Amino acid sequence: MKLLIIGSVAAGTSVGAKARRNSEDLQITIYDRDQDISYSGCGIPYFVGGEIADIDELTPRDAAFFKKRYNIDIHTRHEVESIDHATKTATIVNLTTGDKFTDTYDTLVLATGASSIVPPLQGVDHDNVFTVRNVRNADAIRSYIDAHDPKTATIVGGGFIGLEMAEQLTYRGIQVTLVERLPQVMPPLDRDMAERVADHLRDKGVSLLLGESVTAFNGTERVTEVALESGKSIETDLVILSVGVKPNTELAKQIGVELGQTGAIAVNRKMQTNLTDVYAVGDVAESFSVITGEAIYRPLGSTANKMGRIAGMVITGEEAEHRGILGTGIFKAFDLTVAQTGLTEKEAREAGYDIEVLHNIKPDRPEYMGGKEMVIKAIADRATGRVLGAQIVGPQGVDKRIDVLATAITFKAKAEDLFYLDLAYAPPFATTKDPVLYTGMALDNAIKKTARLMTPNELIEQVANGKSFQIIDTRSKAQFEKNHVDGAIHIPLGELRTRAKELDPTLPTIVYCNKGVTGNAAQNVLKNLGFTDVCNLSGGNKNYQHCKKCLAD
């Protein structure tokens, strides 16, 4: 049996390696039009910035390794030009020599990946405009910087790679301007969380132009000016394009493989396409959400490896199914770690869920052990209590919490389940009640209406629509005078019991502190005194002031 795989990065090589582990009888051949195989695309920004010294560290395995270890024949710089699935024949061009030949297969795997989107703009082909997709791109960018010592750079696109490149270019002493057509960086995040990242980028000297689109790259041989739709322009020595990727589906469409609603190849849970003996894996194929079951496209190396292994198992007769993904992602932006998993607030509402939203601001470990604040935004379904998603921004401890939450969501945990997790505790690593446990407690109390929450955005919106609240600031006088929620009255928690008679127990009441804990204590006091409608402001005044600024921007 001949297994032909097109593409040799994460997914393609995973198919071949797993298939070989299960069977010595297969003849496995991989073709790839690129020069490098099995490389770490996610490491590219760190090579450009110099944190990775040698480009070979991004390509730890070559064709000779796979031949020796797995008896797999990998041919780089070989492009599959066409496929005849009726005869199970592929036509291949050797890009080095120009020679053309045919090969046959019994089973075909499309692991053709994705390509950077290059907008068809004037000047986009100039020699100081770069995409960030493969090892050759990495080498070209770093070589250009080393040779020309640019002082300014413009990054187009504010996603994972764009922000990582902004960090690394800044570390190299280059003044960075980032242009994003949406009104926020990091489109996978809700705007209130994305703004925390944007504020940090600005603090680090990155100039952000949000809600802006590029119309042209002006210059003769090199781009010297980036023109924007607003009429503004940016002087620049270097341009990085990071506006997203598109799946390489040309060969798939040629033989009648169906594409899904995302534009990537539609596959079932066994990674099979609509054509018999044709599989698709990695960035060319769509996946589906663990939560909604709907098709989603999240081109990540972790997902590509998983899909490749599953296909290798199925091809060799082993039982396996793709169980879906949450789209979990994480990246570093200077001193911040930013992570998300599952549905955002926006996505959950669009999917029709009636949701509870919590902003939990907690240190990753005790402050006496160097703990620093994380902001956890968590979403749960009011009808079932199921946790639907989380986003976390903070200097440290974020990776641990997002992985706990991703695991919990995968196994359909309810908010109340989070509190009962037996998580590791010692002062160098966590607080006695871990932020994940607090998240579960607060979400569960809100869902069960024993301690209701209101987000700052909800409060601002309802006040704007004419609804009246009595809003109580339970903090110190100095904190209140520094800033407070619009329309709030100041009653410190210690005085609340004696001064509660100044309030109307029948009116909708909002209580808050700085971050949420004291506000919850005040909420309990008023409820026990007979107040019938009391909400704690999610994330307290700190979150309110942040959200108010977001809305103003």
Kinemage of the C-alpha trace (Angstrom):
@kinemage 1
@onewidth
@group {chain A} dominant
@subgroup {mainchain}
@vectorlist {calphas} color= white
{ca met a 1} P 0.000 0.000 0.000
{ca lys a 2} L 1.342 3.408 -1.009
{ca leu a 3} L 0.658 6.421 1.211
{ca leu a 4} L 1.280 9.738 -0.476
{ca ile a 5} L 1.377 12.865 1.704
{ca ile a 6} L 1.532 16.375 0.294
{ca gly a 7} L 3.098 18.704 2.853
{ca ser a 8} L 5.858 18.072 5.387
{ca val a 9} L 5.411 20.473 8.278
{ca ala a 10} L 3.584 19.592 11.507
{ca ala a 11} L 0.590 17.694 10.159
{ca gly a 12} L 2.153 15.841 7.222
{ca thr a 13} L 5.103 14.480 9.139
{ca ser a 14} L 2.815 13.493 12.029
{ca val a 15} L 0.710 11.411 9.631
{ca gly a 16} L 3.772 9.652 8.289
{ca ala a 17} L 5.388 9.031 11.678
{ca lys a 18} L 2.241 7.580 13.253
{ca ala a 19} L 1.423 5.463 10.203
{ca arg a 20} L 4.935 4.029 10.278
{ca arg a 21} L 4.736 3.262 13.996
{ca asn a 22} L 1.629 1.224 13.266
{ca ser a 23} L 2.818 -0.482 10.084
{ca glu a 24} L 6.083 -1.468 8.417
{ca asp a 25} L 4.261 -2.506 5.251
{ca leu a 26} L 3.402 0.968 4.005
{ca gln a 27} L 5.417 2.762 1.366
{ca ile a 28} L 5.300 6.363 2.620
{ca thr a 29} L 6.314 9.285 0.423
{ca ile a 30} L 6.005 12.985 1.249
{ca tyr a 31} L 6.364 15.846 -1.237
{ca asp a 32} L 6.777 19.481 -0.243
{ca arg a 33} L 7.422 22.506 -2.417
{ca asp a 34} L 9.248 24.261 0.427
{ca gln a 35} L 12.874 23.732 1.368
{ca asp a 36} L 12.386 23.024 5.092
{ca ile a 37} L 10.341 20.378 6.846
{ca ser a 38} L 8.846 19.889 10.282
{ca tyr a 39} L 9.813 23.418 11.319
{ca ser a 40} L 8.636 25.591 14.184
{ca gly a 41} L 6.773 28.447 12.519
{ca cys a 42} L 5.799 29.824 15.915
{ca gly a 43} L 9.477 30.385 16.687
{ca ile a 44} L 10.020 32.767 13.755
{ca pro a 45} L 9.542 36.054 15.666
{ca tyr a 46} L 12.069 34.941 18.276
{ca phe a 47} L 14.660 34.149 15.624
{ca val a 48} L 14.097 37.577 14.060
{ca gly a 49} L 14.532 39.195 17.471
{ca gly a 50} L 17.672 37.216 18.251
{ca glu a 51} L 16.340 35.141 21.153
{ca ile a 52} L 16.965 32.104 18.936
{ca ala a 53} L 20.532 32.376 17.733
{ca asp a 54} L 20.691 29.818 14.927
{ca ile a 55} L 18.017 29.297 12.306
{ca asp a 56} L 18.747 25.567 12.341
{ca glu a 57} L 17.124 25.450 15.775
{ca leu a 58} L 13.789 25.999 14.001
{ca thr a 59} L 14.373 22.908 11.838
{ca pro a 60} L 15.646 20.176 14.175
{ca arg a 61} L 14.696 17.349 11.784
{ca asp a 62} L 15.467 16.951 8.108
{ca ala a 63} L 14.603 14.439 5.404
{ca ala a 64} L 17.551 12.246 6.338
{ca phe a 65} L 16.252 11.976 9.904
{ca phe a 66} L 12.835 10.775 8.726
{ca lys a 67} L 14.395 8.291 6.321
{ca lys a 68} L 16.611 6.813 9.023
{ca arg a 69} L 14.063 6.833 11.859
{ca tyr a 70} L 10.843 6.056 9.991
{ca asn a 71} L 11.877 4.880 6.502
{ca ile a 72} L 9.857 7.729 5.014
{ca asp a 73} L 10.945 9.343 1.755
{ca ile a 74} L 10.593 13.120 1.945
{ca his a 75} L 11.260 15.138 -1.203
{ca thr a 76} L 11.570 18.899 -0.601
{ca arg a 77} L 11.470 21.453 -3.388
{ca his a 78} L 9.023 19.121 -5.148
{ca glu a 79} L 5.630 20.536 -6.012
{ca val a 80} L 2.616 18.340 -6.731
{ca glu a 81} L 1.299 20.060 -9.820
{ca ser a 82} L -1.836 17.997 -10.395
{ca ile a 83} L -3.691 14.904 -9.217
{ca asp a 84} L -5.850 12.425 -11.100
{ca his a 85} L -7.816 10.708 -8.375
{ca ala a 86} L -9.562 8.376 -10.811
{ca thr a 87} L -6.206 6.748 -11.590
{ca lys a 88} L -4.675 7.727 -8.242
{ca thr a 89} L -1.795 9.438 -9.966
{ca ala a 90} L 0.046 12.638 -9.059
{ca thr a 91} L 2.217 14.765 -11.316
{ca ile a 92} L 5.219 16.266 -9.534
{ca val a 93} L 7.693 18.966 -10.566
{ca asn a 94} L 11.216 19.031 -9.179
{ca leu a 95} L 11.565 22.761 -8.520
{ca thr a 96} L 15.357 22.566 -8.499
{ca thr a 97} L 15.843 20.809 -11.839
{ca gly a 98} L 12.515 21.480 -13.542
{ca asp a 99} L 12.038 17.768 -14.208
{ca lys a 100} L 8.470 16.474 -14.166
{ca phe a 101} L 7.374 12.940 -13.250
{ca thr a 102} L 4.391 10.969 -11.938
{ca asp a 103} L 3.799 8.974 -8.797
{ca thr a 104} L 0.916 6.772 -7.703
{ca tyr a 105} L -0.859 6.220 -4.417
{ca asp a 106} L -3.461 4.125 -2.686
{ca thr a 107} L -4.151 6.687 0.018
{ca leu a 108} L -3.650 10.434 -0.326
{ca val a 109} L -3.223 12.927 2.513
{ca leu a 110} L -3.541 16.643 1.835
{ca ala a 111} L -1.368 18.503 4.344
{ca thr a 112} L -0.779 21.476 2.092
{ca gly a 113} L -1.043 23.996 4.921
{ca ala a 114} L -1.881 27.663 4.531
{ca ser a 115} L -0.260 30.723 2.986
{ca ser a 116} L 0.057 34.265 4.256
{ca ile a 117} L -2.563 36.610 2.874
{ca val a 118} L -0.842 39.253 0.760
{ca pro a 119} L -3.171 42.156 -0.052
{ca pro a 120} L -2.993 43.267 -3.709
{ca leu a 121} L -1.682 46.740 -2.942
{ca gln a 122} L 0.751 49.012 -4.739
{ca gly a 123} L 4.312 48.329 -3.583
{ca val a 124} L 3.561 45.079 -1.796
{ca asp a 125} L 6.270 43.354 -3.848
{ca his a 126} L 9.073 45.691 -2.756
{ca asp a 127} L 12.081 44.043 -1.175
{ca asn a 128} L 11.521 45.409 2.346
{ca val a 129} L 7.988 43.982 2.608
{ca phe a 130} L 7.888 40.584 4.306
{ca thr a 131} L 5.400 37.940 5.345
{ca val a 132} L 5.938 35.729 8.394
{ca arg a 133} L 5.119 32.135 7.568
{ca asn a 134} L 8.119 29.874 7.052
{ca val a 135} L 11.805 29.519 7.801
{ca arg a 136} L 12.829 31.291 4.593
{ca asn a 137} L 10.723 34.292 5.651
{ca ala a 138} L 12.471 34.292 9.025
{ca asp a 139} L 15.915 34.220 7.438
{ca ala a 140} L 14.996 36.971 4.962
{ca ile a 141} L 13.674 39.336 7.645
{ca arg a 142} L 16.617 38.890 9.978
{ca ser a 143} L 19.132 39.171 7.148
{ca tyr a 144} L 17.502 42.389 5.940
{ca ile a 145} L 17.583 43.903 9.420
{ca asp a 146} L 21.213 42.895 9.925
{ca ala a 147} L 22.200 44.377 6.564
{ca his a 148} L 20.160 47.600 6.519
{ca asp a 149} L 19.716 48.500 10.208
{ca pro a 150} L 16.143 49.860 9.849
{ca lys a 151} L 15.080 52.423 12.435
{ca thr a 152} L 11.330 52.093 11.886
{ca ala a 153} L 8.978 49.257 11.011
{ca thr a 154} L 5.298 49.025 10.186
{ca ile a 155} L 3.422 45.845 11.041
{ca val a 156} L 0.115 45.299 9.265
{ca gly a 157} L -2.126 43.052 11.360
{ca gly a 158} L -2.637 42.803 15.109
{ca gly a 159} L -2.975 39.066 15.688
{ca phe a 160} L -0.627 36.618 17.426
{ca ile a 161} L 2.281 36.936 14.993
{ca gly a 162} L 1.887 40.695 14.543
{ca leu a 163} L 2.146 41.342 18.275
{ca glu a 164} L 5.031 38.917 18.736
{ca met a 165} L 6.882 40.632 15.897
{ca ala a 166} L 6.129 44.042 17.458
{ca glu a 167} L 7.779 42.853 20.665
{ca gln a 168} L 10.833 41.360 18.988
{ca leu a 169} L 11.457 44.293 16.632
{ca thr a 170} L 11.170 46.688 19.581
{ca tyr a 171} L 13.748 44.621 21.430
{ca arg a 172} L 16.047 45.156 18.439
{ca gly a 173} L 15.742 48.915 18.863
{ca ile a 174} L 13.303 49.455 15.979
{ca gln a 175} L 10.412 51.897 16.436
{ca val a 176} L 7.271 49.916 15.603
{ca thr a 177} L 3.914 51.137 14.301
{ca leu a 178} L 1.167 48.528 14.153
{ca val a 179} L -1.822 48.987 11.838
{ca glu a 180} L -4.998 46.954 12.401
{ca arg a 181} L -8.198 47.432 10.409
{ca leu a 182} L -10.378 46.358 13.347
{ca pro a 183} L -10.835 48.686 16.341
{ca gln a 184} L -8.769 46.379 18.571
{ca val a 185} L -5.655 44.257 18.616
{ca met a 186} L -6.045 40.488 18.986
{ca pro a 187} L -9.394 39.851 17.247
{ca pro a 188} L -9.797 36.469 19.045
{ca leu a 189} L -10.291 38.368 22.337
{ca asp a 190} L -13.234 40.401 23.546
{ca arg a 191} L -12.479 44.088 23.202
{ca asp a 192} L -12.345 44.786 26.944
{ca met a 193} L -9.554 42.212 27.286
{ca ala a 194} L -7.801 43.238 24.071
{ca glu a 195} L -7.590 46.821 25.340
{ca arg a 196} L -5.486 45.646 28.270
{ca val a 197} L -3.005 44.278 25.767
{ca ala a 198} L -3.147 47.458 23.695
{ca asp a 199} L -2.419 49.628 26.751
{ca his a 200} L 0.636 47.515 27.528
{ca leu a 201} L 1.913 47.741 23.951
{ca arg a 202} L 1.615 51.523 24.072
{ca asp a 203} L 3.462 51.583 27.391
{ca lys a 204} L 6.284 49.701 25.689
{ca gly a 205} L 6.532 52.257 22.899
{ca val a 206} L 4.540 50.541 20.142
{ca ser a 207} L 2.393 52.995 18.191
{ca leu a 208} L -1.061 51.538 17.496
{ca leu a 209} L -3.267 52.669 14.626
{ca leu a 210} L -6.532 50.773 15.141
{ca gly a 211} L -9.517 50.898 12.811
{ca glu a 212} L -7.115 51.804 9.987
{ca ser a 213} L -6.517 50.125 6.622
{ca val a 214} L -3.477 50.290 4.362
{ca thr a 215} L -4.123 51.509 0.819
{ca ala a 216} L -0.605 51.528 -0.649
{ca phe a 217} L 3.070 50.998 0.037
{ca asn a 218} L 4.882 53.936 -1.510
{ca gly a 219} L 8.516 54.039 -2.582
{ca thr a 220} L 10.702 53.096 -5.524
{ca glu a 221} L 12.752 49.978 -4.840
{ca arg a 222} L 11.846 49.921 -1.160
{ca val a 223} L 8.798 51.089 0.719
{ca thr a 224} L 9.420 54.379 2.499
{ca glu a 225} L 5.824 55.318 3.282
{ca val a 226} L 2.675 53.397 4.159
{ca ala a 227} L -0.513 55.147 3.020
{ca leu a 228} L -3.698 54.672 5.053
{ca glu a 229} L -7.366 54.903 4.129
{ca ser a 230} L -7.841 57.770 6.588
{ca gly a 231} L -5.385 59.881 4.606
{ca lys a 232} L -2.600 59.481 7.135
{ca ser a 233} L 0.774 58.089 6.169
{ca ile a 234} L 3.608 56.393 8.040
{ca glu a 235} L 7.294 56.782 7.233
{ca thr a 236} L 8.894 53.352 7.463
{ca asp a 237} L 12.061 51.396 6.707
{ca leu a 238} L 10.500 47.940 6.930
{ca val a 239} L 7.028 46.373 6.498
{ca ile a 240} L 5.793 43.142 8.051
{ca leu a 241} L 2.541 41.703 6.698
{ca ser a 242} L 0.628 39.676 9.269
{ca val a 243} L -2.987 39.927 8.154
{ca gly a 244} L -3.837 36.253 8.404
{ca val a 245} L -3.563 33.075 6.370
{ca lys a 246} L -5.666 31.218 3.835
{ca pro a 247} L -5.733 27.416 3.390
{ca asn a 248} L -3.956 26.047 0.319
{ca thr a 249} L -6.931 24.263 -1.235
{ca glu a 250} L -6.031 24.427 -4.933
{ca leu a 251} L -5.182 20.722 -5.292
{ca ala a 252} L -8.191 19.735 -3.217
{ca lys a 253} L -10.576 21.676 -5.424
{ca gln a 254} L -8.922 20.251 -8.528
{ca ile a 255} L -10.030 16.708 -7.651
{ca gly a 256} L -13.427 17.575 -6.202
{ca val a 257} L -12.679 17.641 -2.482
{ca glu a 258} L -15.396 19.635 -0.739
{ca leu a 259} L -14.591 22.766 1.209
{ca gly a 260} L -16.408 23.651 4.403
{ca gln a 261} L -18.096 26.849 5.493
{ca thr a 262} L -14.776 28.242 6.739
{ca gly a 263} L -13.141 27.943 3.318
{ca ala a 264} L -10.866 25.123 4.481
{ca ile a 265} L -11.323 21.457 3.549
{ca ala a 266} L -14.300 19.792 5.200
{ca val a 267} L -13.383 16.589 7.024
{ca asn a 268} L -15.169 14.169 9.293
{ca arg a 269} L -13.910 13.115 12.712
{ca lys a 270} L -11.547 10.613 11.090
{ca met a 271} L -9.953 13.361 8.965
{ca gln a 272} L -11.528 11.906 5.829
{ca thr a 273} L -12.760 14.125 3.009
{ca asn a 274} L -15.770 13.424 0.798
{ca leu a 275} L -13.509 11.388 -1.524
{ca thr a 276} L -12.617 7.805 -0.672
{ca asp a 277} L -8.978 7.364 0.366
{ca val a 278} L -8.364 11.125 0.587
{ca tyr a 279} L -7.614 12.719 3.957
{ca ala a 280} L -6.894 16.315 4.944
{ca val a 281} L -5.007 17.508 8.014
{ca gly a 282} L -3.437 20.613 9.478
{ca asp a 283} L -3.867 24.211 8.346
{ca val a 284} L -5.629 23.203 5.116
{ca ala a 285} L -8.479 21.507 6.977
{ca glu a 286} L -11.201 22.892 9.179
{ca ser a 287} L -11.894 21.562 12.643
{ca phe a 288} L -14.966 21.848 14.851
{ca ser a 289} L -15.776 23.339 18.216
{ca val a 290} L -15.887 21.103 21.274
{ca ile a 291} L -18.639 23.375 22.618
{ca thr a 292} L -20.966 24.071 19.680
{ca gly a 293} L -19.989 21.277 17.299
{ca glu a 294} L -19.815 23.861 14.505
{ca ala a 295} L -16.951 23.997 12.023
{ca ile a 296} L -14.145 26.379 12.955
{ca tyr a 297} L -10.772 27.232 11.440
{ca arg a 298} L -7.896 27.668 13.899
{ca pro a 299} L -4.573 27.055 12.116
{ca leu a 300} L -2.281 26.195 15.024
{ca gly a 301} L 0.665 23.817 15.156
{ca ser a 302} L -0.755 21.966 18.155
{ca thr a 303} L -3.970 21.202 16.289
{ca ala a 304} L -2.068 20.217 13.141
{ca asn a 305} L 0.000 17.654 15.046
{ca lys a 306} L -3.124 16.186 16.606
{ca met a 307} L -4.957 15.932 13.287
{ca gly a 308} L -1.939 14.286 11.661
{ca arg a 309} L -1.664 11.644 14.366
{ca ile a 310} L -5.381 10.839 14.100
{ca ala a 311} L -5.158 10.418 10.317
{ca gly a 312} L -2.106 8.164 10.683
{ca met a 313} L -4.021 5.982 13.122
{ca val a 314} L -7.130 5.724 10.952
{ca ile a 315} L -5.165 4.989 7.773
{ca thr a 316} L -3.496 2.024 9.477
{ca gly a 317} L -6.718 0.610 10.892
{ca glu a 318} L -6.519 1.965 14.440
{ca glu a 319} L -9.668 3.403 15.996
{ca ala a 320} L -9.405 7.161 16.417
{ca glu a 321} L -11.584 10.260 16.142
{ca his a 322} L -10.922 13.965 16.271
{ca arg a 323} L -12.773 15.269 19.324
{ca gly a 324} L -12.710 18.915 18.297
{ca ile a 325} L -10.866 21.922 19.649
{ca leu a 326} L -11.455 24.966 21.822
{ca gly a 327} L -9.150 27.222 19.829
{ca thr a 328} L -6.914 27.589 22.865
{ca gly a 329} L -4.109 30.054 22.266
{ca ile a 330} L -1.408 31.846 24.221
{ca phe a 331} L 1.316 34.359 23.441
{ca lys a 332} L 3.666 36.800 25.110
{ca ala a 333} L 3.639 40.536 24.528
{ca phe a 334} L 6.555 42.114 26.410
{ca asp a 335} L 5.712 41.639 30.119
{ca leu a 336} L 2.212 40.257 29.537
{ca thr a 337} L 1.015 36.746 28.850
{ca val a 338} L -2.274 36.623 26.953
{ca ala a 339} L -4.366 33.478 26.621
{ca gln a 340} L -7.848 32.374 25.644
{ca thr a 341} L -9.848 29.183 25.304
{ca gly a 342} L -13.381 28.339 24.246
{ca leu a 343} L -15.960 30.967 23.367
{ca thr a 344} L -15.566 34.682 23.924
{ca glu a 345} L -18.474 36.705 25.294
{ca lys a 346} L -19.238 37.919 21.768
{ca glu a 347} L -19.118 34.408 20.294
{ca ala a 348} L -21.249 32.929 23.077
{ca arg a 349} L -23.972 35.529 22.589
{ca glu a 350} L -23.884 35.059 18.810
{ca ala a 351} L -24.246 31.293 19.366
{ca gly a 352} L -27.446 31.952 21.301
{ca tyr a 353} L -26.271 31.262 24.849
{ca asp a 354} L -27.698 33.167 27.804
{ca ile a 355} L -24.437 33.776 29.610
{ca glu a 356} L -22.992 34.873 32.906
{ca val a 357} L -19.817 36.933 32.612
{ca leu a 358} L -17.197 37.300 35.345
{ca his a 359} L -14.081 39.442 35.587
{ca asn a 360} L -11.871 37.994 38.297
{ca ile a 361} L -8.768 40.010 39.259
{ca lys a 362} L -6.413 37.962 41.400
{ca pro a 363} L -2.650 37.478 41.907
{ca asp a 364} L -1.160 34.276 40.561
{ca arg a 365} L 0.424 33.644 43.979
{ca pro a 366} L 0.623 35.541 47.276
{ca glu a 367} L 1.977 39.052 46.945
{ca tyr a 368} L 4.575 38.280 49.626
{ca met a 369} L 5.956 35.691 47.183
{ca gly a 370} L 6.004 38.090 44.241
{ca gly a 371} L 2.464 37.481 43.035
{ca lys a 372} L 1.145 39.742 40.266
{ca glu a 373} L -2.409 40.399 39.160
{ca met a 374} L -4.092 38.424 36.436
{ca val a 375} L -7.424 39.411 34.932
{ca ile a 376} L -9.539 36.341 34.214
{ca lys a 377} L -12.663 36.817 32.139
{ca ala a 378} L -14.821 33.692 32.256
{ca ile a 379} L -18.126 32.887 30.563
{ca ala a 380} L -20.681 30.274 31.595
{ca asp a 381} L -24.082 29.161 30.329
{ca arg a 382} L -26.828 30.192 32.765
{ca ala a 383} L -29.110 27.343 31.683
{ca thr a 384} L -26.679 24.514 32.394
{ca gly a 385} L -23.879 26.111 34.400
{ca arg a 386} L -21.339 24.856 31.841
{ca val a 387} L -18.181 26.918 31.496
{ca leu a 388} L -17.950 28.110 27.891
{ca gly a 389} L -14.741 30.088 27.688
{ca ala a 390} L -12.042 32.105 29.388
{ca gln a 391} L -9.544 34.839 28.578
{ca ile a 392} L -6.617 35.737 30.825
{ca val a 393} L -4.172 38.631 30.760
{ca gly a 394} L -1.330 38.972 33.251
{ca pro a 395} L 2.432 39.016 33.756
{ca gln a 396} L 2.739 35.462 35.095
{ca gly a 397} L 0.795 32.339 36.008
{ca val a 398} L -1.495 32.660 32.987
{ca asp a 399} L -0.385 29.470 31.214
{ca lys a 400} L -1.188 27.271 34.204
{ca arg a 401} L -4.713 28.675 34.622
{ca ile a 402} L -5.668 28.639 30.945
{ca asp a 403} L -4.676 24.979 30.673
{ca val a 404} L -6.736 24.075 33.744
{ca leu a 405} L -9.726 25.909 32.304
{ca ala a 406} L -9.253 24.387 28.825
{ca thr a 407} L -9.217 20.924 30.394
{ca ala a 408} L -12.307 21.663 32.449
{ca ile a 409} L -14.218 23.035 29.448
{ca thr a 410} L -13.213 20.048 27.319
{ca phe a 411} L -14.778 17.714 29.871
{ca lys a 412} L -17.921 19.888 30.096
{ca ala a 413} L -17.296 21.163 33.611
{ca lys a 414} L -19.852 23.409 35.232
{ca ala a 415} L -18.870 26.562 37.062
{ca glu a 416} L -19.461 24.846 40.403
{ca asp a 417} L -17.030 22.067 39.418
{ca leu a 418} L -14.115 24.495 39.248
{ca phe a 419} L -14.270 25.137 42.993
{ca tyr a 420} L -13.878 21.444 43.754
{ca leu a 421} L -10.723 20.982 41.681
{ca asp a 422} L -7.854 19.813 43.878
{ca leu a 423} L -5.204 22.127 42.487
{ca ala a 424} L -1.611 22.282 43.676
{ca tyr a 425} L -0.917 24.875 46.349
{ca ala a 426} L 2.228 26.251 47.899
{ca pro a 427} L 3.040 29.978 48.255
{ca pro a 428} L 5.680 30.018 45.481
{ca phe a 429} L 3.084 28.747 43.016
{ca ala a 430} L -0.474 29.719 43.956
{ca thr a 431} L -2.796 31.246 46.506
{ca thr a 432} L -4.693 28.999 48.922
{ca lys a 433} L -7.841 29.565 46.894
{ca asp a 434} L -6.461 29.510 43.387
{ca pro a 435} L -7.833 32.100 40.931
{ca val a 436} L -9.481 29.200 39.080
{ca leu a 437} L -11.378 28.240 42.252
{ca tyr a 438} L -12.479 31.847 42.807
{ca thr a 439} L -13.654 31.961 39.199
{ca gly a 440} L -15.794 28.882 39.743
{ca met a 441} L -17.259 30.164 43.022
{ca ala a 442} L -18.185 33.571 41.672
{ca leu a 443} L -19.633 32.246 38.410
{ca asp a 444} L -21.657 29.587 40.214
{ca asn a 445} L -23.024 32.096 42.735
{ca ala a 446} L -24.013 34.413 39.899
{ca ile a 447} L -25.734 31.639 37.948
{ca lys a 448} L -27.647 30.502 41.017
{ca lys a 449} L -28.410 34.150 41.852
{ca thr a 450} L -27.008 33.838 45.364
{ca ala a 451} L -24.479 36.564 44.477
{ca arg a 452} L -25.501 38.217 41.234
{ca leu a 453} L -23.011 40.006 39.021
{ca met a 454} L -23.273 42.932 36.659
{ca thr a 455} L -20.488 43.760 34.235
{ca pro a 456} L -19.370 47.379 33.821
{ca asn a 457} L -20.559 47.357 30.217
{ca glu a 458} L -24.025 46.209 31.296
{ca leu a 459} L -24.196 48.921 33.960
{ca ile a 460} L -23.075 51.661 31.584
{ca glu a 461} L -25.542 50.477 28.920
{ca gln a 462} L -28.491 50.244 31.311
{ca val a 463} L -27.798 53.673 32.801
{ca ala a 464} L -27.586 55.116 29.284
{ca asn a 465} L -30.981 53.558 28.555
{ca gly a 466} L -32.501 55.352 31.521
{ca lys a 467} L -32.484 52.709 34.252
{ca ser a 468} L -31.806 53.989 37.772
{ca phe a 469} L -29.600 52.303 40.370
{ca gln a 470} L -28.347 53.136 43.814
{ca ile a 471} L -24.628 52.531 43.456
{ca ile a 472} L -22.518 52.069 46.557
{ca asp a 473} L -18.728 52.429 46.701
{ca thr a 474} L -17.483 50.402 49.673
{ca arg a 475} L -13.830 51.426 49.457
{ca ser a 476} L -11.841 53.950 51.466
{ca lys a 477} L -12.442 57.681 51.181
{ca ala a 478} L -9.109 58.192 49.402
{ca gln a 479} L -9.919 55.543 46.806
{ca phe a 480} L -13.381 57.019 46.246
{ca glu a 481} L -12.015 60.524 45.769
{ca lys a 482} L -9.413 59.318 43.289
{ca asn a 483} L -12.079 57.900 40.950
{ca his a 484} L -15.375 56.079 41.266
{ca val a 485} L -18.321 54.752 39.324
{ca asp a 486} L -20.482 57.525 37.913
{ca gly a 487} L -23.339 58.282 40.283
{ca ala a 488} L -21.942 56.263 43.190
{ca ile a 489} L -22.304 57.188 46.856
{ca his a 490} L -19.573 56.408 49.323
{ca ile a 491} L -20.359 54.050 52.216
{ca pro a 492} L -17.333 52.036 53.392
{ca leu a 493} L -18.019 48.394 54.158
{ca gly a 494} L -17.405 48.925 57.887
{ca glu a 495} L -20.219 51.512 57.995
{ca leu a 496} L -22.677 49.719 55.734
{ca arg a 497} L -24.690 47.942 58.420
{ca thr a 498} L -25.322 51.141 60.383
{ca arg a 499} L -25.932 53.347 57.360
{ca ala a 500} L -28.085 50.903 55.395
{ca lys a 501} L -31.155 52.832 56.560
{ca glu a 502} L -30.030 55.694 54.300
{ca leu a 503} L -30.741 53.417 51.339
{ca asp a 504} L -33.962 52.167 49.754
{ca pro a 505} L -34.052 48.337 50.010
{ca thr a 506} L -36.551 48.113 47.127
{ca leu a 507} L -34.341 49.833 44.538
{ca pro a 508} L -31.921 48.006 42.226
{ca thr a 509} L -28.573 48.288 43.971
{ca ile a 510} L -25.000 47.951 42.720
{ca val a 511} L -22.161 47.502 45.185
{ca tyr a 512} L -18.498 47.507 44.383
{ca cys a 513} L -14.983 47.696 45.769
{ca asn a 514} L -11.700 47.916 43.916
{ca lys a 515} L -11.643 44.401 42.399
{ca gly a 516} L -14.710 42.510 43.634
{ca val a 517} L -14.107 40.737 46.955
{ca thr a 518} L -15.245 43.479 49.352
{ca gly a 519} L -18.121 44.224 46.989
{ca asn a 520} L -19.295 40.646 47.441
{ca ala a 521} L -19.132 41.082 51.244
{ca ala a 522} L -21.241 44.243 50.957
{ca gln a 523} L -23.686 42.398 48.715
{ca asn a 524} L -24.183 39.744 51.397
{ca val a 525} L -24.731 42.386 54.096
{ca leu a 526} L -27.465 44.138 52.138
{ca lys a 527} L -29.166 40.909 51.114
{ca asn a 528} L -29.284 39.815 54.760
{ca leu a 529} L -30.782 43.211 55.650
{ca gly a 530} L -33.668 42.667 53.232
{ca phe a 531} L -32.469 44.358 50.045
{ca thr a 532} L -34.175 42.498 47.223
{ca asp a 533} L -32.115 43.391 44.135
{ca val a 534} L -28.360 43.619 44.741
{ca cys a 535} L -25.581 43.030 42.211
{ca asn a 536} L -21.822 43.091 42.701
{ca leu a 537} L -19.950 44.966 39.974
{ca ser a 538} L -17.825 42.364 38.163
{ca gly a 539} L -14.150 43.203 38.581
{ca gly a 540} L -14.959 46.231 40.745
{ca asn a 541} L -13.996 49.831 40.112
{ca lys a 542} L -10.730 48.790 38.507
{ca asn a 543} L -12.591 46.940 35.776
{ca tyr a 544} L -15.221 49.689 35.498
{ca gln a 545} L -12.650 52.419 34.850
{ca his a 546} L -10.972 50.214 32.239
{ca cys a 547} L -14.250 49.422 30.458
{ca lys a 548} L -15.353 53.058 30.586
{ca lys a 549} L -12.099 54.023 28.863
{ca cys a 550} L -12.643 51.314 26.227
{ca leu a 551} L -16.083 52.667 25.402
{ca ala a 552} L -14.749 56.217 25.221
{ca asp a 553} L -12.025 55.130 22.809
